[in-house]
Amino acid sequence: MSMRRVNKIALDGTTVTMMFGRNQVACKKASYADKLETEAVSNMGSQAIDARTAGSYSTEEAKISMDAVVFRAEFYPLLQQDGYGNEQIPIVIAESHPDLGDDSDLLDQCRFTGISNAYENSNKAREVEFGIVFNQLYLGNDRKTLNKLNPAVPLAASKF
């Protein structure tokens, strides 16, 4: 069932799961973003924006954190022996709530770019953070995109 609005109920971190390829691995934090960068065109003699380009699409490096034990015991064994940063895998971040329904985002063609370990003398559980670059963000179960995948096709009518 897709996500729906229910009075006074909100999502939190307890409703999120992450799939790395075919494997679900528990994570503590995740952040990802994409953007469409356009260029404003102003003609000489004008202070107005006279036109705007369609723009270029890009993604920002995703950051994921997980418990160090989960990383070593569950995630690490899934990595390629040699060159795991060159493998491209899909990552799905899903939210599921018994009253609200479910939804998910797809990060497509993900590559690992770095592992960050930090150690300290404290009682805080250790975490491992790693970076991921990806080529396309598909938002929601309908897999909507910020950019046009085929720029030759005109935009459909909006629901706004």
Phi, psi and omega in degrees: 000139181284167182292140176222161181272127176233132185306126173070017177243134181232160177274151172216186184294344181285351183258004188254136171230156180232133177247124174256102188064241180263003189245127175273127179228133181291132178236157179262325181212151173207140174218142181203157181200157170225168181205159176241115182260116181252166178239129176279141179244125175237127178283155177301142180084006182231140172259358181273159170278114185272338179197168177216136180286162177295330174094175177239146184267142173208161176243156176259151180300128178279149176236130180230135177239142175217161177302138184299325179291318177298318179300309184290322187272328186246317186277311182308317180297341180280341184288148174301148177296318185227117175085033182297342177285350180262348179281140177254125179228156172275146173235129178245126175254115186243145173239132180219126181228135184298332180262332186263338183103205182217160178201163179205157174242148178243124169261115188259145178057055181278141174230138178283134184246349179172149178245133181239120176249139175228135181240145176204158178271086180208175178268005179287135177297134181288143177238154172243132178245141175222153179262150179221132168256148180217158186265337182206135172257124174253116187268131175075169179299335178280353177058053178282150181239146175290321180264161175275121180290330176233096183295348179282344181265128179292156178295145175282171176296140181276157174267002180282000000 
